[in-house]
Each structure stands twice: as C-alpha cells, then as structure tokens.
C-alpha cells in the first residue's frame, strides 16, 4: 500500500471561529479561547486540500496533529 493511500485522523487547529459549512465532511468545533478545531479522517491528498483551503480563506494555522491510532485508521 502506498503511504499516501492511508487515511488518518487529523486535528487541525486554526485561529478564530469559522463557519462549520466551510469544511464539509469534517467536524468543526469552535473553542472558547478563540480557536477552532477541524477534524476528520483524511488521506494525504485530502489533508493538503484542507490546508490549501485554510490558506485560501486567510486563516491562521496553529497546528496539525495526526492521531494514527484512532478508530477507522487503515494502517493495520
């Protein structure tokens, strides 16, 4: 299996509160400290698409974390 074919749970933290319909198919969670977490299962292509959308919207990217052991992971 090609490394780019694997889906992993990603949690992407951005500055500010955003509209939940900006990232269809992903969970968008605003946090009281003025940040939003965007999360969901993604392969590398989808992750890069989300990062490009964040850039295009002019959002400030704070962090990207992968959680490879979360349920639904295809690394097994």
Backbone bond lengths (Angstrom), bond angles and torsions (degrees), N, CA, C in turn:
res aa  C-N    CA-C-N  psi(-1)  N-CA   C-N-CA  omega(-1)  CA-C   N-CA-C  phi
1 X - - - 1.445 - - 1.521 109.21 -
2 X 1.285 116.09 134.79 1.449 123.02 176.97 1.524 108.98 -70.39
3 X 1.329 117.35 137.83 1.462 122.00 -179.58 1.523 111.50 -55.18
4 X 1.331 119.01 -35.15 1.462 121.78 -177.75 1.525 112.50 -74.44
5 X 1.346 118.58 -10.32 1.460 121.90 179.15 1.521 112.57 -84.62
6 X 1.300 119.22 -5.01 1.459 123.06 -174.59 1.525 111.07 -88.10
7 X 1.315 116.13 133.52 1.462 120.98 174.47 1.522 108.95 -94.86
8 X 1.304 115.18 137.22 1.455 122.85 -178.26 1.524 107.21 -134.12
9 X 1.322 117.46 149.80 1.455 121.31 173.00 1.520 108.53 -75.78
10 X 1.337 116.39 122.53 1.463 121.65 176.63 1.509 109.00 -115.05
11 X 1.326 114.97 143.38 1.457 122.37 171.93 1.518 107.00 -122.52
12 X 1.311 114.98 117.90 1.464 121.99 -175.26 1.522 107.74 -113.84
13 X 1.307 116.21 124.54 1.467 121.30 -177.29 1.523 108.76 -106.03
14 X 1.342 116.22 128.05 1.459 121.86 177.97 1.525 109.48 -125.03
15 X 1.315 115.27 158.06 1.458 121.55 178.67 1.525 109.53 -78.53
16 X 1.318 116.30 139.35 1.457 121.56 176.10 1.518 112.63 88.49
17 X 1.331 114.18 174.50 1.460 121.04 176.88 1.522 108.02 -103.69
18 X 1.320 115.89 136.07 1.463 120.92 -176.71 1.521 109.79 -123.62
19 X 1.314 115.63 166.63 1.460 121.37 178.44 1.522 109.29 -76.85
20 X 1.323 116.31 137.29 1.467 119.56 -176.96 1.522 112.71 -69.12
21 X 1.321 119.07 -19.51 1.469 120.45 179.63 1.532 113.11 -84.83
22 X 1.315 118.55 2.17 1.463 121.23 176.86 1.521 112.28 -75.47
23 X 1.324 117.28 -19.53 1.463 121.53 -177.09 1.522 108.95 -133.61
24 X 1.322 115.70 71.65 1.461 121.56 -178.67 1.519 111.97 -57.08
25 X 1.328 115.83 138.23 1.454 121.21 178.91 1.517 113.98 86.94
26 X 1.333 116.57 -5.69 1.463 121.01 178.59 1.518 109.57 -117.05
27 X 1.317 116.66 158.44 1.458 121.88 177.30 1.526 107.91 -87.15
28 X 1.339 116.45 127.80 1.466 122.25 179.24 1.530 107.39 -116.77
29 X 1.343 116.18 114.41 1.460 121.85 -175.48 1.530 110.80 -119.99
30 X 1.339 117.41 108.28 1.469 118.91 174.33 1.527 109.72 -73.27
31 X 1.317 116.61 142.17 1.459 122.05 178.68 1.528 108.66 -117.03
32 X 1.333 117.57 147.32 1.465 121.02 -174.76 1.531 114.59 -60.66
33 X 1.306 117.64 -22.50 1.474 119.05 -178.83 1.534 112.83 -79.84
34 X 1.349 116.60 11.76 1.463 120.25 175.36 1.512 113.81 87.01
35 X 1.320 117.03 24.44 1.463 121.81 178.65 1.520 108.94 -126.20
36 X 1.315 115.34 162.27 1.461 121.32 176.28 1.514 108.50 -129.56
37 X 1.341 116.20 138.94 1.463 122.61 174.77 1.525 107.94 -105.28
38 X 1.320 116.18 126.02 1.463 123.23 174.97 1.518 105.73 -108.75
39 X 1.334 117.83 123.27 1.459 118.56 -176.24 1.522 111.57 -139.10
40 X 1.334 114.35 156.45 1.449 121.07 176.88 1.519 110.91 164.00
41 X 1.335 114.42 169.97 1.463 121.17 176.86 1.523 108.87 -77.27
42 X 1.327 116.75 129.51 1.464 121.72 -178.43 1.518 110.25 -146.33
43 X 1.325 115.50 145.72 1.455 119.57 166.71 1.530 106.60 -89.85
44 X 1.310 117.94 -179.28 1.461 121.44 -176.76 1.521 112.39 -61.98
45 X 1.329 117.86 -39.62 1.470 121.08 180.00 1.523 110.71 -63.44
46 X 1.335 117.09 -44.23 1.463 121.03 179.35 1.524 110.82 -65.06
47 X 1.334 116.98 -41.04 1.462 121.01 178.22 1.522 110.55 -59.06
48 X 1.311 117.02 -46.30 1.466 120.23 179.93 1.525 110.95 -64.75
49 X 1.333 117.14 -34.44 1.466 120.70 176.02 1.523 111.24 -63.95
50 X 1.328 117.06 -43.37 1.466 120.99 178.71 1.529 110.18 -65.32
51 X 1.316 117.41 -42.75 1.468 120.49 178.59 1.526 111.46 -63.31
52 X 1.317 117.16 -37.63 1.468 120.92 176.40 1.525 110.60 -65.29
53 X 1.326 116.50 -40.95 1.476 120.50 178.50 1.527 110.06 -63.72
54 X 1.324 117.70 -41.57 1.464 121.36 176.60 1.520 109.86 -58.46
55 X 1.307 117.02 -45.40 1.471 121.69 178.37 1.520 110.73 -62.23
56 X 1.337 116.99 -47.08 1.462 121.59 -177.41 1.530 112.28 -63.46
57 X 1.332 117.26 -31.22 1.463 121.66 178.45 1.529 112.23 -81.55
58 X 1.334 116.65 -6.77 1.459 120.87 179.37 1.520 113.42 74.77
59 X 1.342 116.35 23.59 1.460 120.61 179.32 1.527 110.27 -80.73
60 X 1.323 115.79 152.62 1.462 121.19 177.32 1.526 107.84 -91.72
61 X 1.321 115.90 116.82 1.460 122.75 178.14 1.523 108.94 -79.88
62 X 1.341 116.50 124.17 1.464 120.97 -179.71 1.520 112.26 -100.13
63 X 1.345 117.23 -40.19 1.460 119.27 179.26 1.523 110.58 -165.10
64 X 1.330 114.52 157.40 1.463 122.98 173.04 1.520 106.03 -132.66
65 X 1.329 115.86 124.07 1.465 120.25 179.34 1.518 109.25 -126.32
66 X 1.322 115.17 136.37 1.460 119.32 173.73 1.522 108.27 -100.89
67 X 1.315 114.75 146.68 1.462 121.60 179.60 1.521 106.90 -128.76
68 X 1.349 117.17 77.56 1.466 121.60 -172.16 1.519 115.34 -66.22
69 X 1.306 119.16 -16.28 1.460 120.67 -177.49 1.519 113.31 -95.68
70 X 1.339 117.92 2.47 1.460 120.39 -179.89 1.523 110.06 -72.09
71 X 1.313 115.85 152.50 1.468 122.64 -178.20 1.528 110.08 -55.01
72 X 1.330 115.80 138.39 1.449 121.01 178.70 1.506 113.51 100.07
73 X 1.317 117.01 -5.44 1.457 121.82 -178.75 1.528 110.30 -68.82
74 X 1.317 116.15 138.33 1.465 120.03 -179.38 1.520 112.76 -97.90
75 X 1.347 119.11 16.05 1.452 121.35 -179.70 1.524 113.18 -72.10
76 X 1.320 117.13 -15.17 1.461 120.64 -174.21 1.501 112.81 -69.59
